[in-house]
Amino acid sequence: MSAPNSINVEVCYALRDRQEIVRLKLPAGCTVQRAVDASGLLQKHPEIDLAKTNKLGIFAKLVKADAVLRDRDRIEIYRPLIADPKEVRRKRAEEGKVMKKGGGPAEEGNA
């Protein structure tokens, strides 16, 4: 069985209010970078900066731009996080501890 000459992929970029998906037919063996370039999303969304702020993934798994694509891959261009998830969880945990410890006067009278 011979390898296919072309592959079908999608390149996705999620905005706050919608998702842009570009379907492409590319030569077998092409890279993530080539697919992103062919999608036209870099021209349509100049805020995308793959060198500094945006990351790339295939089905939610981070990949490098030189990763070779397989048929039916979905390339995702991730926007930068506006808040550090670890910091957000830490703050939530601290708030939860304060609320649990702060029993108030009613509980103090029972002790």
N, CA, C and O of each residue as an XYZ file, in Angstrom:
444
protein
N       0.849     -1.180      0.000
C       0.000      0.000      0.000
C       0.893      1.241      0.000
O       1.774      1.358      0.851
N       0.688      2.147     -0.915
C       1.530      3.331     -1.007
C       0.960      4.479     -0.185
O      -0.239      4.532      0.091
N       1.841      5.393      0.199
C       1.430      6.557      0.985
C       0.669      7.529      0.090
O       0.967      7.637     -1.100
N      -0.315      8.240      0.654
C      -1.059      9.211     -0.162
C      -0.161     10.383     -0.569
O       0.788     10.734      0.132
N      -0.487     10.974     -1.721
C       0.279     12.121     -2.209
C      -0.127     13.411     -1.532
O       0.637     14.376     -1.529
N      -1.330     13.444     -0.952
C      -1.794     14.661     -0.294
C      -2.532     14.302      0.988
O      -2.975     13.169      1.179
N      -2.651     15.295      1.858
C      -3.359     15.136      3.128
C      -4.364     16.270      3.283
O      -4.190     17.353      2.724
N      -5.404     16.008      4.041
C      -6.394     17.033      4.369
C      -6.203     17.432      5.822
O      -6.165     16.577      6.706
N      -6.082     18.729      6.069
C      -5.896     19.240      7.426
C      -6.782     20.461      7.635
O      -7.314     21.035      6.684
N      -6.927     20.843      8.896
C      -7.626     22.079      9.252
C      -6.670     22.927     10.080
O      -5.895     22.408     10.882
N      -6.735     24.229      9.875
C      -5.996     25.175     10.707
C      -7.040     26.028     11.412
O      -7.894     26.638     10.768
N      -6.966     26.066     12.762
C      -7.979     26.756     13.565
C      -7.344     27.871     14.391
O      -6.228     27.748     14.895
N      -8.089     28.951     14.508
C      -7.698     30.060     15.377
C      -8.954     30.536     16.087
O      -9.898     30.995     15.442
N      -8.974     30.431     17.404
C     -10.156     30.795     18.181
C     -10.044     32.240     18.651
O      -9.080     32.626     19.313
N     -11.043     33.019     18.296
C     -11.161     34.380     18.788
C     -12.111     34.362     19.978
O     -12.657     33.309     20.310
N     -12.315     35.479     20.613
C     -13.203     35.515     21.788
C     -14.631     35.122     21.444
O     -15.294     34.432     22.219
N     -15.104     35.558     20.286
C     -16.501     35.347     19.946
C     -16.752     34.330     18.829
O     -17.901     33.979     18.558
N     -15.703     33.866     18.192
C     -15.877     32.888     17.117
C     -14.571     32.139     16.850
O     -13.505     32.481     17.362
N     -14.707     31.121     16.039
C     -13.545     30.300     15.687
C     -13.381     30.320     14.168
O     -14.350     30.151     13.428
N     -12.164     30.527     13.721
C     -11.884     30.491     12.287
C     -11.265     29.146     11.975
O     -10.290     28.739     12.606
N     -11.834     28.455     10.997
C     -11.313     27.159     10.571
C     -11.088     27.202      9.068
O     -11.985     27.539      8.296
N      -9.863     26.851      8.669
C      -9.513     26.813      7.253
C      -9.142     25.367      6.915
O      -8.233     24.789      7.510
N      -9.854     24.805      5.960
C      -9.571     23.438      5.514
C      -8.631     23.494      4.315
O      -8.823     24.284      3.391
N      -7.611     22.639      4.352
C      -6.597     22.646      3.308
C      -6.296     21.238      2.819
O      -6.403     20.266      3.567
N      -5.922     21.147      1.558
C      -5.378     19.912      0.998
C      -3.930     20.243      0.651
O      -3.667     21.112     -0.180
N      -2.993     19.544      1.295
C      -1.571     19.851      1.164
C      -0.800     18.600      0.761
O      -1.305     17.487      0.904
N       0.421     18.775      0.257
C       1.240     17.605     -0.070
C       1.593     16.814      1.194
O       1.828     17.392      2.256
N       1.624     15.511      1.065
C       2.018     14.661      2.195
C       3.430     15.049      2.631
O       4.285     15.366      1.804
N       3.655     15.018      3.941
C       4.976     15.338      4.476
C       5.191     16.805      4.791
O       6.285     17.184      5.210
N       4.178     17.647      4.603
C       4.379     19.068      4.896
C       4.306     19.324      6.405
O       3.842     18.476      7.166
N       4.762     20.486      6.817
C       4.885     20.826      8.237
C       3.734     21.701      8.722
O       2.943     22.225      7.938
N       3.673     21.835     10.024
C       2.687     22.710     10.659
C       2.858     24.136     10.143
O       1.873     24.799      9.820
N       4.092     24.609     10.064
C       4.346     25.976      9.600
C       3.816     26.192      8.188
O       3.219     27.228      7.896
N       4.033     25.225      7.323
C       3.556     25.366      5.939
C       2.033     25.445      5.904
O       1.472     26.227      5.137
N       1.365     24.646      6.724
C      -0.093     24.678      6.771
C      -0.600     26.021      7.292
O      -1.553     26.581      6.749
N       0.035     26.536      8.343
C      -0.367     27.836      8.892
C      -0.171     28.928      7.844
O      -1.034     29.788      7.669
N       0.956     28.891      7.154
C       1.211     29.880      6.103
C       0.162     29.777      4.990
O      -0.339     30.794      4.509
N      -0.163     28.560      4.588
C      -1.118     28.349      3.497
C      -2.544     28.733      3.894
O      -3.366     29.038      3.029
N      -2.838     28.721      5.178
C      -4.199     29.018      5.637
C      -4.604     30.475      5.431
O      -5.792     30.775      5.310
N      -3.637     31.375      5.390
C      -3.939     32.799      5.262
C      -4.312     33.460      6.580
O      -4.592     34.659      6.609
N      -4.320     32.698      7.676
C      -4.708     33.270      8.970
C      -3.690     34.287      9.489
O      -4.063     35.219     10.201
N      -2.422     34.121      9.147
C      -1.407     35.089      9.598
C      -1.633     36.454      8.960
O      -1.394     37.483      9.591
N      -2.089     36.467      7.720
C      -2.375     37.735      7.047
C      -3.689     38.331      7.545
O      -3.809     39.547      7.694
N      -4.658     37.484      7.797
C      -5.973     37.950      8.235
C      -5.949     38.452      9.675
O      -6.710     39.350     10.035
N      -5.078     37.877     10.497
C      -4.985     38.239     11.921
C      -3.539     38.625     12.251
O      -2.768     37.785     12.714
N      -3.172     39.875     12.020
C      -1.784     40.297     12.233
C      -1.334     40.218     13.692
O      -0.138     40.311     13.969
N      -2.273     40.048     14.631
C      -1.891     39.925     16.044
C      -1.223     38.581     16.346
O      -0.605     38.423     17.399
N      -1.341     37.621     15.444
C      -0.706     36.318     15.650
C       0.797     36.478     15.494
O       1.275     36.955     14.465
N       1.536     36.080     16.514
C       2.996     36.145     16.493
C       3.536     34.794     16.964
O       3.695     34.559     18.162
N       3.811     33.921     16.012
C       4.252     32.568     16.358
C       5.637     32.544     16.990
O       5.990     31.580     17.669
N       6.418     33.584     16.776
C       7.767     33.617     17.349
C       7.759     33.967     18.837
O       8.650     33.547     19.574
N       6.761     34.730     19.283
C       6.798     35.212     20.669
C       5.596     34.812     21.506
O       5.776     34.227     22.575
N       4.383     35.101     21.067
C       3.240     34.979     21.977
C       2.316     33.800     21.715
O       1.740     33.261     22.660
N       2.157     33.385     20.470
C       1.212     32.317     20.167
C       1.920     30.974     20.084
O       3.053     30.882     19.612
N       1.242     29.944     20.544
C       1.757     28.581     20.477
C       0.924     27.807     19.461
O      -0.167     28.228     19.078
N       1.466     26.662     19.033
C       0.788     25.802     18.076
C       0.522     24.438     18.685
O       1.278     23.969     19.535
N      -0.549     23.810     18.247
C      -0.859     22.472     18.719
C      -1.596     21.688     17.656
O      -2.131     22.242     16.696
N      -1.608     20.372     17.858
C      -2.421     19.479     17.039
C      -3.313     18.728     18.011
O      -2.827     17.996     18.873
N      -4.615     18.910     17.871
C      -5.598     18.299     18.774
C      -5.210     18.507     20.239
O      -5.144     17.547     21.006
N      -4.953     19.752     20.626
C      -4.685     20.179     22.003
C      -3.349     19.702     22.557
O      -3.135     19.775     23.767
N      -2.457     19.222     21.721
C      -1.116     18.834     22.165
C      -0.114     19.790     21.518
O      -0.062     19.899     20.293
N       0.681     20.482     22.339
C       1.644     21.441     21.806
C       2.628     20.768     20.852
O       3.117     19.669     21.112
N       2.905     21.452     19.743
C       3.876     20.962     18.759
C       4.727     22.126     18.291
O       4.374     23.290     18.480
N       5.850     21.797     17.682
C       6.713     22.816     17.080
C       6.282     23.026     15.633
O       5.620     22.178     15.033
N       6.666     24.160     15.095
C       6.267     24.523     13.734
C       6.824     23.565     12.686
O       6.266     23.460     11.594
N       7.908     22.870     12.997
C       8.497     21.957     12.022
C       7.965     20.525     12.130
O       8.486     19.622     11.477
N       6.926     20.313     12.954
C       6.327     18.980     13.076
C       5.657     18.601     11.753
O       5.006     19.430     11.117
N       5.824     17.349     11.351
C       5.234     16.857     10.106
C       3.782     16.457     10.357
O       3.461     15.803     11.350
N       2.924     16.861      9.443
C       1.491     16.624      9.584
C       1.077     15.260      9.045
O       1.732     14.676      8.182
N      -0.046     14.776      9.592
C      -0.673     13.554      9.097
C      -2.062     13.923      8.577
O      -2.595     14.988      8.888
N      -2.626     13.037      7.794
C      -3.953     13.273      7.244
C      -4.961     13.484      8.375
O      -4.940     12.769      9.377
N      -5.833     14.462      8.205
C      -6.911     14.827      9.129
C      -6.435     15.495     10.426
O      -7.207     15.583     11.380
N      -5.206     15.956     10.483
C      -4.755     16.716     11.651
C      -5.487     18.046     11.706
O      -5.858     18.612     10.678
N      -5.689     18.538     12.933
C      -6.249     19.873     13.147
C      -5.179     20.695     13.853
O      -4.862     20.441     15.015
N      -4.628     21.672     13.158
C      -3.615     22.555     13.724
C      -4.338     23.680     14.438
O      -5.244     24.299     13.880
N      -3.937     23.944     15.668
C      -4.577     24.985     16.463
C      -3.560     26.065     16.786
O      -2.449     25.776     17.230
N      -3.946     27.298     16.561
C      -3.120     28.454     16.927
C      -3.710     28.991     18.223
O      -4.849     29.456     18.252
N      -2.928     28.923     19.290
C      -3.422     29.327     20.607
C      -3.115     30.790     20.884
O      -2.015     31.273     20.618
N      -4.113     31.487     21.426
C      -3.896     32.866     21.865
C      -3.170     32.837     23.198
O      -3.278     31.860     23.938
N      -2.429     33.900     23.518
C      -1.747     33.934     24.823
C      -2.758     34.011     25.961
O      -3.835     34.588     25.807
N      -2.409     33.433     27.089
C      -3.281     33.481     28.258
C      -3.280     34.884     28.844
O      -2.241     35.542     28.889
N      -4.449     35.343     29.294
C      -4.512     36.665     29.915
C      -4.241     36.584     31.409
O      -3.937     37.592     32.047
N      -4.350     35.381     31.964
C      -4.051     35.179     33.385
C      -3.342     33.835     33.530
O      -3.651     32.878     32.820
N      -2.401     33.775     34.448
C      -1.682     32.543     34.713
C      -2.609     31.584     35.464
O      -3.047     31.911     36.567
N      -2.923     30.411     34.903
C      -3.867     29.509     35.564
C      -3.418     29.073     36.955
O      -4.249     28.872     37.841
N      -2.119     28.927     37.149
C      -1.625     28.538     38.476
C      -1.896     29.634     39.500
O      -2.277     29.353     40.636
N      -1.700     30.864     39.094
C      -1.954     31.994     39.986
C      -3.437     32.106     40.318
O      -3.797     32.376     41.464
N      -4.293     31.902     39.335
C      -5.738     31.961     39.563
C      -6.159     30.884     40.557
O      -6.934     31.159     41.472
N      -5.652     29.651     40.388
C      -5.994     28.566     41.318
C      -5.489     28.868     42.720
O      -6.173     28.598     43.707
N      -4.277     29.436     42.804
C      -3.714     29.780     44.113
C      -4.593     30.803     44.818
O      -4.866     30.666     46.010
N      -5.035     31.817     44.102
C      -5.898     32.840     44.698
C      -7.236     32.252     45.134
O      -7.745     32.593     46.203
N      -7.805     31.378     44.320
C      -9.064     30.735     44.697
C      -8.885     29.889     45.955
O      -9.749     29.884     46.831
N      -7.779     29.184     46.040
C      -7.519     28.346     47.212
C      -7.375     29.216     48.456
O      -7.896     28.872     49.517
N      -6.674     30.335     48.336
C      -6.516     31.246     49.476
C      -7.867     31.804     49.915
O      -8.141     31.891     51.112
N      -8.700     32.177     48.970
C     -10.024     32.703     49.306
C     -10.868     31.637     49.989
O     -11.605     31.935     50.929
N     -10.765     30.407     49.527
C     -11.505     29.315     50.146
C     -11.046     29.056     51.567
O     -11.876     28.773     52.432
N      -9.749     29.143     51.838
C      -9.216     28.931     53.187
C      -9.690     30.027     54.119
O     -10.042     29.761     55.269
N      -9.701     31.259     53.631
C     -10.148     32.382     54.460
C     -11.611     32.187     54.827
O     -11.997     32.410     55.974
N     -12.415     31.780     53.880
C     -13.841     31.594     54.148
C     -14.060     30.451     55.136
O     -14.936     30.552     55.996
N     -13.295     29.373     55.039
C     -13.459     28.242     55.937
C     -12.997     28.588     57.347
O     -13.616     28.166     58.323
N     -11.913     29.354     57.461
C     -11.385     29.717     58.775
C     -12.257     30.746     59.462
O     -12.384     30.721     60.686
N     -12.857     31.641     58.714
C     -13.633     32.748     59.290
C     -14.998     32.256     59.740
O     -15.996     32.509     59.064
N     -15.061     31.571     60.847
C     -16.326     31.007     61.334
C     -17.276     32.056     61.891
O     -18.489     31.845     61.894
N     -16.759     33.159     62.355
C     -17.607     34.215     62.871
C     -17.967     33.991     64.348
O     -17.614     32.960     64.920
N     -18.663     34.945     64.961
C     -18.976     34.913     66.376
C     -19.870     33.755     66.790
O     -19.723     33.256     67.906
N     -20.788     33.305     65.945
C     -21.711     32.221     66.334
C     -20.952     30.947     66.655
O     -21.274     30.265     67.628
N     -19.932     30.610     65.839
C     -19.181     29.395     66.068
C     -18.272     29.520     67.288
O     -18.037     28.539     67.993
N     -17.761     30.728     67.536
C     -16.858     30.917     68.674
C     -17.577     30.669     69.982
O     -16.970     30.179     70.934
N     -18.860     30.996     70.050
C     -19.621     30.812     71.277
C     -19.873     29.344     71.582
O     -20.061     28.982     72.743
N     -19.881     28.502     70.573
C     -20.147     27.089     70.754
C     -18.914     26.334     71.208
O     -19.051     25.211     71.693
N     -17.763     26.866     71.085
C     -16.532     26.138     71.378
C     -16.197     26.117     72.848
O     -15.185     25.539     73.243
